[in-house]
Amino acid sequence: MLSRQFVRENPEVVREGLKLRGEDDTQLTELLEIDEQWRELKSRGDDLRHERNKVSSTIGELKQEGKDEEAQEAIERSQELKEELQDIEDEAAELKEELDQRLLELPNVPQDDIPEGEDESDNEEVRRHGFDDVREMPDDVAPHYDIGEELDILDFDRGAKVTGGGFYFLKGEAARLEHALIQFMRDIHREQGYSEVFPPIPVSSESMTGTSQLPKFSEDAYRIGNRNEETYDDDDLWLCPTAEVPVTNMYRDEIMLSDDLPIKHQAYTPNFRREAGEHGTETRGLARVHQFNKVELVNFVEPEDSDERLDELVVEAEEVLKRLGLPYRVVLLCGGDLTFASARTYDIEVWAPADDMDHGPDRGGRWLEVSSASNFEEFQARRIGLRYRPERHESAEYLHTLNASGLALPRVMVALLEYYQNEDGTVDIPEPLQQYMGGQEVIKGQEPVGEAAVGAGEKE
């Protein structure tokens, strides 16, 4: 979160940040009013406390001088001041609680050079890779969901039957390919100096609040328990929406030393989100699902290193797509598309060639975000109380946190099934993945089972 002092001393900076995000400044205005009321109460309380101490110190003197009537008046005045002070402290405590809640709901301030814009259409392309040597593909590339069902390696109907819409089965070679991709990514990031952690999958409300998923995005997450409760109980848990939550919070309320930094962790987890989709957004297939696998990269660094580390983080995530031979681009998010906690974000978008949705490269297809690399600066660290000492004898300061997906699996699977398609309906396996699949070079699919197999035969 932003500190009260920063907001109080830099209201115009915060206001401009809200404007860049496309948000009005009502919440800021109300927050500043609450802060002013709270400070007035604190000042009044200090005055009353000083007066009460002064009155109380005279009571003994008055009694010693035999001025019992004046002493009794002083006692009564002291009691009045005590009661008045208690009322003020209670009111100040209520305002403080509201102020803290308002601060939790105030987004991070974007960096100075973040471009203006309302949504993803206004993001700035930084670079493209892999379009100079695109492989030969069928004239009509089948969408991943069609070829996946044709090969019987993707099963959306049975996923919906077992759990509901937005869930699916990976079968046979697709399941093996998913595991291969996870191990492939983990190995790449280990080469890049990342240490692995395997975190708990359920996370607490405190942890979700620490990385900013709560309170703003509660409806996007899967809560374990009664979603109708207005408050979060101590034992309330959520299914992990991203490994960013547990991995960032593992150091909550701790103080690091500069010698500890930078810390680079990678974590594979299944993730759960309510990806409802938006108007005009393709919701069929794997592009927007409620459960997906992901390898997350989480970094903890000294403040002066965070911008350079973000650039390096993007390159580290890109390496996966480079080795897979998948064309992609990197874009800088505009203010209107920037996430709540981020001060700066780059998206890595892989090219899926099958669907012409008028926002892919010149040859058609579409862009699918597979990674968002973000610098949160001290926003998350302040929420979770994570600090470091530049030197052992110096005061602790908030460090900076960053993360990126390295990468999100479903959309990588989409790109692989479409980009590496062959005329005969098979799919080539990129050479770097073949060693993770026992040397297999091509996905040929499998025969369906049950009445589905009979239906397929009748169609032929």
N, C-alpha and C positions, 0 to 999 in steps of 0.2 A: 504494500500500500504506500501511498504518499504520506509523508509525515505531516502532522498538524502544523508544525512550524513552517515547512516548505509551502503548504497551501496558504497559510496566513500571510507569509511574506512575499509570495509570488502568485497572487490570484490571477493576474493577467496571463501569465505563462500557462497556468492550468486552464483558463478560459479559452485560450487559443488552441490548446491541445484538444479540448472538447469540440471546438468548432471544426478542427481538422478531421475529427472522427465522425462528424455529422451529427453531433449531439448538442442539445441546448445546454445552457449554463444554469438552469434552474436548480439542479442539485448542488452546484457549487455555491450559488447565492444563499441557499438555505443552510448549507453547512457553515458558511462564514457567519451567518446570523446566529446560529447555535453556538459557535465558538465565541462570538462576542458576548453573548449572554452568559456563557460559562465563565469567561474571564472576569466579567463584572461581578458575578456571584463569588468567585474566588477572591477578588479584591475586597468585596464587602465582608466576606468571612474573615479575611486577614485583619480588617479593621476591628471587627467585633471581638476577635480573639485577643487582639492587643488591648482593647478597652477592658475586656473581662479580666485579663491578667493584671491590669493596672488597678481595677476595682478590688480584686481579690487580695492584692498586696496591701491594701489599706485597712482591711478588716481587722487584722491582728493589732495594728497600730492604734486603731480607734478603740478597741476593747481595752488595750493597755492604758489608754488615756482616760478610760471611764466613760467614753462617749458611746454608751450602749445603744442609744436611739439611732445615732448616725451609723453605728456598726450594723444594726439590723437593716437599715435602709440599703447599705452597701451589699449585704447578703442577698436581699431581695433583688437588687439590681443585677447582681452577679447571676442569679438564677434566671432572670429574664433574658440576660445576654446568652446564657447557656442554651435556653430553649430556642431563641432566635437563631443562634449559630447552628443548632441541630437542624432546624428547618432549612436553612440556607445550604448546609452540607448535603442534606437529602436531595434537594432540588438540583444542586450541582452534580451530584452523583448520577441522577437521572439524565441530565444533559450530557454528561461525559459518556454514558453508555450509548445514547443516541448519536453523539458525535463520532464515537468509534465505529458504530454501525455504518454511518454515512461515509466514513473514510474507506471502509471495506467495499463500498459500492462505487467508488470513484476510480475510473480507469487510469492507467499509467499515462504519463506525458510522452507523446511521440518525440523522437529526435528531430532536430531542427530541419534536416533535409528530406524528411518524409514527404513524398509527393501528395498533392491534393487529389481528391477523388472520392466517389461515392461507393464504389463496389469493385469487384475483381476486374471489370472491364477497364478500369482506370489504372491498374497496376502497370509498372514500368518494366519492360523486358530488359534484362541485363545481358544475357547471352544465350545462345543456342549451341547444342552439341550433337553431332551424329547425323546431320542432314546432308552432308557432302557425299556420303557413301551409303545410301539406303539400299537394303537388300531387295532383290526381286520378289514381289509378292503377287498373289492372284489378282486378277483385274477387279474382282469383287470380293474384298476381304469380308469374311463372315464375322458378325459381332461375337464376342467371346462367349456370350450365353448360348448362342446357337451352336457354335462348334463344340462347346463344352457339353451340351446335352446330346449332340450327335455322337460324340465320342464316349458318352456316358461317364464323364469324369466330374461333372457338376450336376447337382441335383437340388433344384430350388423348391420343387413341389414337396419333396419329403422333408426338407428343412422346415418349410412352413407348417407341415403336418405335425412335426415333433414339437416345435417351439412357437412358430408364428412367422408372419411376414418379416423379411429382412434377415432371416437366418437360412443357412444352406448347408449341404453336405459337399465336401470334397471327397472324391472317390478315386481309388486306384492310383493312376499316374499323377493326377492333380494333387492328391494327398501327399504323395512322395515328393512332388515338385515343391509343395509348400514347405515341407521339412528341409528339403535341400536348400531352398532360399534362405531360411532362417539360419542354418548352419553356415552358409556362404557369407551372409552378412556379418555374423558374429566373428568369423575368421578375419574378414577385412578390417573390422573395427579393432580387433585385437592387434593387428599389425599397426594400426594408427595410435596405439598407446592407451586404449580403453581397457579398464579393468571391469570384469563382469560381476554383476549382482543379479540374483534372482529374488525379487521382492515378494511380499505378501500380495495377493490379488484383492482381497477386501481391504478397503481403506476407510479411516474414520472421517467424520465430519470435520474435525480439526485439521486433518491432513488436506482434505478437499478445500477448506477455506485457505490454508496456507499457500496453495498454488493457484488460488483464485477461481477454482471451479464453483465454489460456493462464496457468497449466496446467489450470485447472478445467474448461474447456469444449472441450477438444480434440476430443471425439467429435462435437461439433455442427458442426465446420468441415470443409472439404474440403482435405486436405493433398495437395500435389503431390509424389508420390514414394511411398516404402514406408511405409505406415501402421503396420507391425508393428515398426518400429525403436523402441527405448525412449528413445533420445536424439535430439535435433534437431541435425542437422549444420549447419555454417555456411551452406551453400547451400540449406538446407531452406526451402521456400516453401509458402504457403497461398493458396487463392483467397479474395479479399476477402469477408468476411462482412458488412461494413458499411463505408462510407467513413469512419466514425469512426476506424478503425484507421490507414489511411495519413495522413489529414489531421491527426489528433492527433500522430502520430509525426513529422511533417515538421519539428517544432521540438524534437525530442528532444535533450537535452544542450546546450540553448542557454539564454542568459540574455537576457530581454527588458528593456526599460526601461518605466517606467510610461507614458511618452508613446506607446509602441506599442499600449497596451491601451485599450479592448477590441479584440480581433481577432475578426472574424466571417467565417467561410468557409462557402461552400456548395459541395457536390460531388455531381454525378450519377455513379453507378456502377451496373453490374450487381453483384448480391450473391449469394453462394452459402452456403446453410446446409442442414443435415440436419434439415428440419422433419418429424420422424416423426409428430407428433401424439400426443395422449393419449387415454386411454380416454374415450369419450363425446364426443370432439371431431370435428367435421365435417372430413374430410380430402379430400372430393371437390371438384374445381374449383380455383379460384385462391386460396382462403383460406389454405392451407398448402402452399407449394411450395418446391422446392429452389433455384430460380434466380428472382430478381426484380429489377426496377429500383427505384431509390430516389434521392431527392434528400436529402442529409444536411446538417444545419446544425450546425456546430461552433464553439464560442465559447471564447475564452481571456480571462479577466478577473481583476482584482484581487480578493482574498478578500472584502473588505467589500461588493463589488458583486454577488456571485454569486447570492444569493437573489432580488434584484430582477431580475437578468438572466434567471433561470429563468422568472419570471412573464411577462416580455416574450417570451421564447422560445416559450412555449406559445401566446401570442396570435399570434405570427408564423406558427406552423404552422397554427393555426386558420384564418387568413385564406384559405388555399387552399380549405377546405371551405365557408367563407362565400361566396366568389365562385362556387363551383360550385353553390351552393344545396342542398347535401346536409345533412340533419339529422345532428347528432352530439352527443356529450357529452364532458365532461372529468372524469376521476376521479383522485383521489390514491391512490397505491398504498399498501397496508398493508405491515407489516413482512414478512409471509410471502410477499408477491408482489414485493418489492423486488429489483432486480437486484444481483448480487454487488458491483459497484463503486460503486453509487449511494448517496448519502446522502438523496436525495429525488427522486421521479419522479412526473410526471403523465402519464397515458395519454390520448390523444385517440382516441375510438372512434366510427366512423361507423356510421350505421344502415343495415343491409341488410334490406329489408322482406320478402323472399321466404320465408325459412325461419323457422318458429315453433319456436324451441328453448327457450322459457320463460325467456329471460333478456334479451329485448329490451325496448323500451318497451311501454306498455299496448296498442298496436295490433298487437303481434306483431313478428315479425322478430328480428334479433339484432344485437348490437354486435360490430364488428370493429375491433380496434386498428390504427390507421394511423400512429400516432406515439407514441413514448415520449420525453418530454422530461426529462432528468436533470441534476442537479447532482452532480458527483463530488467537489466540493470539491478538496482537494489529493491525493486518492487516486491518480489517474492521473499527475499531474505529478510526484509523488514517485517513481513507478515508472520514468518516462522521464527524470528529471533535468531537468525544465523549470522554470526559475525566472525571477524578475524582480527588478529593483531599484526600490523605491519612489522613491528619489532616486539620482542617479548616484554619490554618495559613500557610499551605505548598503549594508549587506550584502544579498546576494541572498536572496529568500524564494521558497517555492513558490507559484505562482499557482493559480487554480481553473479547471477545465475543465468544460464543459457541452456537451450535444448533444441534437438532436432530429431525427426524420425529418420531412422537409417536402414530400412525404409518401412512404410506401411505396406503390408503384403497384398491385400486384395487387388489394388490398382496396378501393382507390378505384375500380378497374375493376368489381369486384363490385357496389359500391354504385351506380355509374352505370348499369350494365346493368339493375339491378333497380328502382331508384327512378325512372328516366326511361323505363320501359317504357310502351308504348301497347297498346290493345286489339288492334290488328292485328298485333302481334308485332314492330313496329319499335321503335326506341329513339331518343328525342330527344337531341340533342347540346346541352348547356348553352350558352347564348349566349356566355359568355366564351371557350369553346373553339372556336367556329365559325370565328373568324378564323385559327386555327392549322390548320384543315382545309379551307382554300380556300372558306370560306363555306357549307360543307355543314351542313344543319340536322338531318338525320335519318339514322340508320343503318338501311339496308334489307337489308343482307346481300348474299350472292352465291350463285350456283349452285355446288354441290359438283362435283368433277371425278372421273373414273374410275368404277370400279364403285360407289363411294359414291353417285354421282349416280344410277346405275341403281337402287340399293337405295332411295334416297329416293323415286324415281318410283314404284316398285312399291308402297311403303307407302301412297302417295297413291291 
